[in-house]
């Protein structure tokens, strides 16, 4: 008889433990959310003009080199001239896609392939006249000076130019009449001008761990102009690193794992253009979210409903089980209700459900506790992001 009760207690303990273990049964779903831009563009700029104005489009030996293992390799093709246009098209396409601006105009590009950039500006600051009225002018000159330093960082070599263009002390590559013409023809509020671009590519091999890496550095310099008041606003010097890697058993097989140099640069330019646009403005992005699966008879039905995309029908089943006597089922159902609320845009309700899910077990179940705390952190960050987005699109004014 003692043996019988021992086995009975053992079975009960296993079943109870299995109830807790069902909280390991997690799945992942992709959802789309809105993330804020990292730059705060004033709300008065409703329409934007974008221009490809790359002054480094001419072949430059400095950027026709790549690095393969420990050697420098020269390439005849001017890959950057192609990559810069892919980058610009990718950036412009993403700006249009996100619908942050009411209208997007693309201004005809200037061809710098045979134009020499000259900088004859005296950057001496007027320390005697330190009035507030001069603050903006001094800041513009400082930004133009930084831009001048950037474009002269890697001077072209042995290139024959047919004309010259002089930097303006306050507007860089533009003259006041050029900005006025763009404003008059587009009626845009803001000009985004891609004034400089280059890429650096290298393939490397770490023999200690047999890992091959290909890295592309993209650097793009944008200048922003207020077309309403004909003013230089600020510069946007964006560096981006895109990489590929893989296991390789022999250094001779490195190129079988990594993409060719040209493909890597062009793909990196495409990716970097999207990244640059999303850095500026609020944008939709895809993220992953966790939810609980279950072998419970009722909850099993939600798998088929989710496969059909019918989350509201699944939510009805979860809501009916949020007070289930089985704590595991109740915790799962509350957690999953949080996900449904987030997908519907109700972040406050989502947070409440996940907090309730956490309190079913508290700290007693470490796995579930960690899942809840992580989701609470995500939802808290999203709620802060929503406030930033509302400011960026002017909803709080």
Secondary structure, DSSP 8 states (H G I E B T S, - for coil): -HHHHHHHHHHHHHHHHHHHHGGG-EEEEEEEEEE--SS---TT--EEEEEE--TT-S--GGGSEEEETTEEEE-SS-HHHHHHHHHHHHHHHHHHHHT-SSEEEEE-----TTEEEE--------SS---GGGHHHHHHHHHHHHHHHHHTTT---S---SEEEE-BTTTBT--HHHHHHHHHHH--SEEEEEEEEEEEEEEEEETTTTEEEEEEEEEEEEEEEETTTTEEEEEEEEEEEEEEEEE-SSGGGHHHHS--HHHHHHHHHHHHHHHHHHHHS-EEEEEEEEEE---SHHHHHHHHHHHTT-HHHHHHHHHTTTT-SSHHHHHHHHHHHHHHHHHTT-HHHHHHHHHHHHHHHTTSSHHHHHHHHHHHHHHHHHHHHHHHHHHHTTTT-
